[in-house]
Amino acid sequence: MLPIRDCVQQTPGYVPGEQPQTTDYIKLNTNENPYAPPDEIFNNLEEELKKVRLYPDPVSIKLRKAAGEVFGFSSEQILAGNGSDDILNIALRTFVNPGEMVAFLDPTYSLYETIAKVHGATIKTIPTNENFELESHLVCPEAKLIFVASPNPPLGKHLNRQYLKETCEKATGVVLIDEAYVDFSDENHWEFIKEYNNVIVSRTMSKSYSLAGMRVGFGISSVEIIEQMNKVRDSYNLDRIAQTLGANCFQFQDYFKDIWQQVRTTRNRLTNSLRNLDFLVFDSDANFVLASPQWIEASALYTKLKERKVLVRYFKHPRISNYVRITVGTDAEIDRLLEVVEQLKNES
């Protein structure tokens, strides 16, 4: 018998969205950006490729400085991670002893539960209402760490700002605000870092900066918190190519802002079109929508779409078992999705 920790053996592994091995799918299941980054970010890549025999910068200083210029913080307040999932794990290992409590919403990003269980933490889930919204601040004085995503998946809406403020004020532990989708919305939580000494904001370049394949993320907080998290970070946690492309992307803010606006425009069209096809669709601040077909089971819709080479995300979570999550793709991809959905509806 292998000496596997009980908390690992008893935890189901995180199941990411399907990554097909062929290119003939319309892929609307993992919230990737449908638009490529500008070609210019690759201009100095050849020099970095020549250095692959050497370790990368262990502290990602150029990347952190570039992020600081965009985010409005010093590089000492920024920790670079191998995607924002790395930041979540670092925070967990920094602030929570095995057996201590981690809190998060239900439903939310399912990785929170997986990493907390593997760590051996005690878990408290705080349910949202029937519209997946907060009805008050998060009350959990025992929690050493509270994960809150805003916008919160799978709904994609920002959480009530006043309730979030009250959560930070009343929390005895650390509050990590996960802003993976924030660039597709009109608000962020930067001032929370300045106002509260127990707040971390996590960011990723996977969605809004079209770098999902590079795994670049950040934790932004006070210098004191980042110093402690930096002790937990794996050495050389970002390779030199990821660091280079991430830093380069920050030089093209206008390009990416145009992309974010295009996603928002397409998102609005997708939402209205699905409603016209008899879906219940929630408004979204992210690059996806949560939609419930009123004429077919969501699981059956997922299967029928996949048979026609269109991938969306289906979760077996009991509260959203009759919903699918649809990533906002290009206009052409959304046209095809809507065409197939209309065909299926006419056949039903």
Secondary structure, 3 states (H helix, E strand, C coil): CCCCCHHHHCCCCCCCCCCCCCCCCEECCCCCCCCCCCHHHHCCHHHHHCCCCCCCCCCCHHHHHHHHHHHCCCHHHEEEECCHHHHHHHHHHHHCCCCCEEEEEECCCCHHHHHHHHHCCEEEEEECCCCCCCCCCCCCCCEEEEEEECCECCCCECCCHHHHHHHHHHCCCEEEEECCCHHHCCCCCHHHHHHCCCEEEEEECCCCCCCCCCCCEEEECCHHHHHHHHHHCCCCCCCHHHHHHHHHHCCCHHHHHHHHHHHHHHHHHHHHHHHHCCEEECCCCCCEEEEEECCCCHHHHHHHHHHCCEECEECCCHHHCCCEEEECCCHHHHHHHHHHHHHHHHHC
